[in-house]
Amino acid sequence: MTLTATGTAARQAPDGAQVADVLWVAAAAEDRLEHISVRSAPGRIHLGIFTTAPPEAVAGAVALGICRRALAMSPLLRDWSVHAVRPA
């Protein structure tokens, strides 16, 4: 999954550990989140979100839900949006 920046956020690469922490907080127990990988660059955050939610289509929807909740709740991700979703 890729997040892209809007506005002033495009100039900085956020700390990957902080982004992962926000995603963990946004996840619910029923999301069955197992692992998050984050690679950030100015204007882009590339995420790997791994859940044990079967089947693959459900896991993708769970990952998207986690991202949307994180974007809605976190000042760190205020100027970011979901740009691309790639299946595992």
HUNOR-V318810 format. One record per run of one state. SS is the DSSP state (~ for helix, > for strand, _ for the rest). FROM is the first residue (numbers start at 1). LEN is the number of residues. Records with the same first field share a line. If there is no record, write none. Layout:
# HUNOR-V318810
SS = FROM-LEN, FROM-LEN
This chain:
# HUNOR-V318810
_ = 1-1, 6-1, 12-4, 27-2, 32-1, 42-2, 52-4, 74-1, 78-2, 85-4
> = 2-4, 33-9, 44-8, 80-5
~ = 7-5, 16-11, 29-3, 56-18, 75-3
